[in-house]
Each structure stands twice: as C-alpha cells, then as structure tokens.
Amino acid sequence: MSHVFTLTDEEYVQLQQAAQRQERTPEELFREWLRQTLADADPLSLEAARARWAALGPEVTQPTDDELRESPLLRAIGIAASGQPGWADQHDEIIAEEAMDSHADE
C-alpha cells in the first residue's frame, strides 16, 4: 500500500536540495524525517529514554540516539522502574537469606 503527499514546488525543491546535500533521495530523506518524528513523539521518547539510561549510572554504556531510534526495546528500558529497589537490586541479600534458612519446617 502506498500513499501520496502533496507538496508545493518550493517545498519539493527544498526537500530535493536537502536530500542532495546528504547524498540521499528525497523519498529516503522524507521517510527518515517521518521515522524520527514518530520516534520522538512516541511516549517512549528519546529524551525520556536518555534520562532513564543516564540514571543507570556512568558505568553503563549509554546507547547513541540512533540506537535508541532504531530499537523500541532500548527506548523502553526502565519505563516501568518504580525507583524503589526490587528483587533484581537485592538478589544477593535474598539468596543469602534463603541459604541461611534451615528449611527445617518444610
């Protein structure tokens, strides 16, 4: 399925010139603009994703903006984080408690 968008001659010339500067076709440039616009408008926006990744700390390799745009999964990381430590943050303590339990009552 395809759709047609109507541009004025002036708009198309600007698109064509921008595409030539980037050594791309006008269609490629338009599709990239649309993809980026939709990604930025997504509830899992780049800005929010950057903030969640930054909160993971400097020891975590931060994805590039292009990587975030390409991967909805990378943008979604941390979306459900409550800010409270959970089992993943306390797994060592949970395992240690279980190891010390004699399980005599089982």
N, C-alpha and C positions, 0 to 999 in steps of 0.2 A: 504494500500500500504506500502511496506517496501523496504528498500534498504540495500545493503551490502557494508561495508567499509573494505578495506584490510589493515591489519596492519602486520608488521613484528612480528616474535615470540618475539623478545626483547621488542617491543612496547606494545604488548599484556600483557607480564609479568609485565611490569611497570604499566600498567593500572589496572591489576588484583591486584597487591600489594597495589596500592593507594586505590582501592576500599575496600580491606580487612581492611586497616587501618581505614577507615571511616565506616566500617560495612555496606557496600553497595555492590551492584553487579556492575561489570564492565559496564553493559548497563546503569544503573542508573547514574553512575559517568560520562559516556560519554554524556548522554542526558543533565545532569546538566551543564557540560562544554559547550556544544553546545548552550544551552539556555542562559547561562551567556555571552558567546562570542557574540551572536547575539544581546543581550540586550545592551551590551557595545558598539557595533558597530552601533547601531541604532542612527539615528540623534537626538533622544531624549535620549542621553546617560546619564548614571548615573552622570557623572561629571557635565554636564550642568544642570541636574535636581537638584543636590545638591546645585549648585550655585543659581539657581532660588529660591529654598526653603530657603536658607540662607538669601537671600535678603528680605524675608518676615519679618525678624526680630526674635530676641530671644524669643519673647513671643509666637511665633507659634511653636507648637510641630513638630519637624523635623521627617520625616519618616526614617526608617532604610534602609540600602542598599537592604536588602532582600525585604522589602515592595516596594521599587522603582522597583526592578527587576520583582516582581510579578504583578505590576499594571502599564500598559501603561498610564492610566489616571493620576496616581501620577507623572509619569515622564513628562507628558505633561503640568502639571500645570505651568502657567506663560510663556509658549512658545510664546504666541502672545503678551506678555506685551511690550508696547512701551516705558515704563519708564516715560511716561507722565501721570499725574493724569487724570482719566476719571470720568464718572458719578458715578461709584461704589465708588471712593475715595471721591467724593463731594456730595454724596446723601443728606446729611443733609442740605448743603447750597442750593441745588436745591429745595428741599422740602420747605425750609424756604422762598425762593424767590416766589415760587408758592403760598404759604399760604398768603403772604403779598399782592399779586396781587388781586385787587378787581374784576377782570374779568368783569368790567362794560361794556367794549366794545364788549362783546360776545353776 
